[in-house]
């Protein structure tokens, strides 16, 4: 289950329960989480499992911020 709360912890929205085999990013895409975040004027900080969830216009403010993932041929920079 995915839930959205405001800055005071008040529940704004909760998804339906899904089978345990459903990945979190798939559930968020199905429930259009980024649209719900934008509609509520909220953003989210997420772990690396959510990379690619917010595929909005590059000029738009992100609704979901994730970290950076290193690869063998592309190590992280000091700023990342």
N, C-alpha and C positions, 0 to 999 in steps of 0.2 A: 504494500500500500504506500502511496506517495501522498504527502500532505503539504499544504501551503499555509504558513502562518504569517501574521504581520510582525512588526518589530517588537511587539509586546507579548508574542506567543499565542495570540488569539487565532483560532482555527478559521481559515478563510475557505478552504476547499480540501477535500480528501477524495482520493480515487477509490474505485471499487477494488476489492481484494482480487488478486490474480493467482494462478497456480505458481508454486515456487520455482518452476522451471523458466518462468518469464523473466528476462533480464530487466533491470531497472530502466535502462535507456529505451528499450522497446516499449515498456509501459508508459514512459514519459512521452514518447512520440505518439503513441496511440491516443493518449489523453490530451495531446496538444498543450503540453505544459508550458512551452515558451510563450504561446499566445495568452495563456492564463496569467503568467507572470507579468507580461506587458500590460494586460488589461487592468491588473491590480496595481500597476506602477512599482512592481517589485523586481528584484534581481536575485540570482542565486549563485553561490560559490559551490562548485561540485568537484568531486575527485576525478581522476583520470578515466574512470569508466564512462564518463559522460562527454568525452571529447567528440565533437561533431553533432551534439544535440542541437545547439543553436546555430543553424545554418542560414541565418538571416542575412540581409544586405550588409556587406562589409562596412558601409558607412553608418549603419545604425548602431545605437548603443546595444551592447550584448545583454541578453536576459540571463544567460548562464555563462559564468566564467570558470574555466578549468585551468589546471596547471599545464605544463609542457611535458611532452614525452620525448625522451632521447631515443635515438636509434644508433645502430652500429656506425653508420656512415654520417650521422648528424648528431654529434654530442650537444649537450645543452651549453648555451653561452653563460657567462657569469651573471648577466642580467636576468636570465630565465631561472 
